[in-house]
Amino acid sequence: MFAQTYNLEYPLLSDFNKEVSEAFDVLQSPWAAFGYKGVARRSVFVLDGKGILRYRWVGDAPSEEPPYNEIIESLKKLN
């Protein structure tokens, strides 16, 4: 729904089981007191067509926005 709403032409990942969050080392556990089994830090990862990580950004606070211009530039380099 999100990808359709914003007309995104690339796949997005839903990480319901938190496997990718753990693999990319962005899973936080202090949310257990609120009934959550872990919450991923706000993160952006860009992988190329071979699955190689080409860009990584992890925020320190949920309110922190990622550097959108950097992300766009990393995506342009993939073409």
Summary of the structure (lengths in Angstrom):
residues: 79
radius of gyration: 14.0
end to end distance: 25.6
largest distance: 43.9
contacts: 145
relative contact order: 0.13
helix: 29%
strand: 19%
